Amino acid sequence: MKFELEPDNRDCPDETLLNDLRTVASLLGKTSLTKEEYDTHGRFCAATMQNRFGSWNTALEKSGLDVRHRMNIPKDQLIEDLKRVAGVLGTTVLTKDNYDLTGRYSAEALRRRFGSWGEALRLAGLEQTPGHAKIENDDLFSNMASVWESLGRQPKQSDLRPPISRFSPKTYNNHFGSWRKALEAFVAVANDPTLDSPTPIEASASFVSPQTAPSRRTPRQPGWRLRFLVNRRDRFTCRACGRSPATNDGTQLHLDHVKPWSEGGETTFDNLQTLCQICNIGKSALAMYEDGVKIT
């Protein structure tokens, strides 16, 4: 099942981007915007503005909005914010990239203030990241599929924040050359028909006797690609109640076997459906029908 990305905004004229900044400011009744405010209400994202104009402040200036610099922040406030972000992420090892996603300031501001990023971490009682292990394409694609599912729509760079994303926009940009190229690579793999064959496995007798165990050719849990394609076919919407993360905050999507796994149902595109967590948990006590056929 092939699909296409939303239109590429890379070739938008500068004035289109600046007009959107003005529109969001007017909508919010403000003379200046934070990156977070724009990411929430804008057509594009703050990262796009920074890449196009060199910095967020330059984009604000060109759009005629006010620039509000935060100067002379006490060092203890900077250190406390480092500790806060580490606590949110549940780690003692903090990268500049992860801090920029969640921090109140910027990693570069801390680097300048303390002389180095490592010194800022040391004063906060945190650790620097050791040498990065090589990140594989499949790890990045799996994460992108998870973010897409969590949002119920195509993600923007600004959506790649903890806890729904394990990787940052910078990781994708460095790995693929740009966010758009990362999306295009993801789509190419998702649409690759040569990857449709299920992975054979042996029947497991862990919970049933060898005499009654159904013959299996697929694992119980789908891989990221099959999961994503089923969710997309179902428009990231629960087929029982119609909830979607895109329209109902907090909605969690599950994949459900139409013919139950316990009865020999396979983990295939045609035997999987999207249900929200509530409907999936209550499915055993609720008769479900589609096109006149009972879904058990």
FENFEN-V774920 format. One record per residue. N is the residue number from 1. NEAR is the number of other C-alpha atoms within 8 Angstrom. Layout:
N&NEAR  N&NEAR
//
This chain:
1&4  2&5  3&6  4&5  5&9  6&5  7&4  8&7  9&6  10&4  11&5  12&7  13&6  14&7  15&6  16&8  17&11  18&11  19&9  20&10  21&12  22&11  23&8  24&11  25&12  26&9  27&7  28&6  29&6  30&8  31&8  32&10  33&10  34&6  35&8  36&7  37&9  38&13  39&11  40&6  41&7  42&11  43&5  44&8  45&12  46&12  47&8  48&8  49&13  50&11  51&8  52&7  53&9  54&9  55&9  56&11  57&7  58&9  59&13  60&14  61&10  62&8  63&10  64&7  65&11  66&8  67&8  68&5  69&4  70&5  71&4  72&4  73&7  74&6  75&7  76&6  77&8  78&11  79&12  80&9  81&10  82&12  83&10  84&8  85&11  86&12  87&8  88&6  89&8  90&6  91&7  92&8  93&9  94&13  95&8  96&8  97&9  98&9  99&13  100&10  101&9  102&9  103&10  104&5  105&8  106&9  107&11  108&7  109&8  110&13  111&11  112&8  113&8  114&9  115&7  116&10  117&12  118&8  119&9  120&12  121&14  122&9  123&8  124&10  125&7  126&11  127&10  128&9  129&8  130&4  131&4  132&5  133&4  134&4  135&6  136&6  137&6  138&6  139&8  140&11  141&10  142&10  143&11  144&10  145&11  146&12  147&13  148&11  149&13  150&10  151&10  152&12  153&8  154&8  155&10  156&7  157&9  158&11  159&8  160&14  161&12  162&9  163&6  164&9  165&13  166&9  167&10  168&12  169&10  170&7  171&8  172&14  173&11  174&8  175&8  176&9  177&9  178&10  179&11  180&7  181&9  182&13  183&9  184&9  185&8  186&10  187&11  188&8  189&7  190&9  191&9  192&8  193&5  194&5  195&5  196&6  197&5  198&7  199&7  200&8  201&8  202&7  203&9  204&7  205&8  206&5  207&5  208&8  209&8  210&6  211&4  212&6  213&10  214&7  215&7  216&11  217&11  218&11  219&11  220&7  221&5  222&9  223&6  224&10  225&10  226&10  227&10  228&11  229&11  230&12  231&14  232&8  233&7  234&11  235&7  236&14  237&15  238&14  239&9  240&7  241&6  242&7  243&10  244&14  245&16  246&8  247&6  248&8  249&6  250&5  251&10  252&9  253&15  254&9  255&10  256&9  257&12  258&10  259&11  260&9  261&10  262&5  263&7  264&10  265&11  266&13  267&13  268&9  269&8  270&5  271&11  272&12  273&13  274&15  275&14  276&14  277&10  278&6  279&11  280&10  281&7  282&8  283&9  284&7  285&5  286&6  287&9  288&9  289&8  290&7  291&4  292&5  293&6  294&8  295&9  296&8
//
